[in-house]
Amino acid sequence: MFTNAGLKDYIIELVIREDEVSNISNVVRYISLILSPQAFCLVDRGSFRRLLKFCRPSLSERDIPHRQTLRAEILRRARIVEGTVRENLKNVPSKVSFTFDAWTSAPGDPYLSLTAHFIAAPVDRPNAWELKTDQLIFQEIQGRHTGKNMGDILSYALDRYDLRGKVRSFSLSSLFLLIASAGWLVYQ
């Protein structure tokens, strides 16, 4: 049965699939997408809204969510997933290893991604180890790819997910950036 709430879900599905929302790495990417001012311009375009009304003549203008409503809903869902990841990491008895990488997009914007790697096992089966990964950060670096800028982001992520005491190792494809970032983290 058609509902207005269902319409919002279908429009969100145009941007992201529900199975992708359960994965923090995708949520992190979508958060960076929706913080972009042009991310949901399609939803507010007259042609798109007319198409929806053509497909469902009973829709009124106020039945169709605007981009700010969709943005708020995606951020709400992202906070839920992030809370779940934070809780899961809090309960990990082992150390956590991290991989991170930094790069520059075609327009010249620098980004950093941080992924946590750890071993988890059910409480009732402690020998049933399973390697888990969660992408914690995918964000634009303010300024250049310096060790300080990347170290600040890594430090923020460790604090945000309460992982300072659980760090096993950091790994990065560029040895120079790894040394510079690690140096900044140790300095902190």
Sequence and secondary structure as in RCSB ss.txt:
>XXXX:A:sequence
MFTNAGLKDYIIELVIREDEVSNISNVVRYISLILSPQAFCLVDRGSFRRLLKFCRPSLSERDIPHRQTLRAEIL
RRARIVEGTVRENLKNVPSKVSFTFDAWTSAPGDPYLSLTAHFIAAPVDRPNAWELKTDQLIFQEIQGRHTGKNM
GDILSYALDRYDLRGKVRSFSLSSLFLLIASAGWLVYQ
>XXXX:A:secstr
   HHHHHHHHHHHHS HHHHTSHHHHHHHHHHHTSTTTTHHHH HHHHHHHHHH TT  GGGS  HHHHHHHHH
HHHHHHHHHHHHHHHT  S EEEEEEEEE TTS EEEEEEEEEEE  TT TT  EEEEEEEEEEE SSSS HHHH
HHHHHHHHHHTT GGGEEEEE S HHHHHHHHHHHHH 
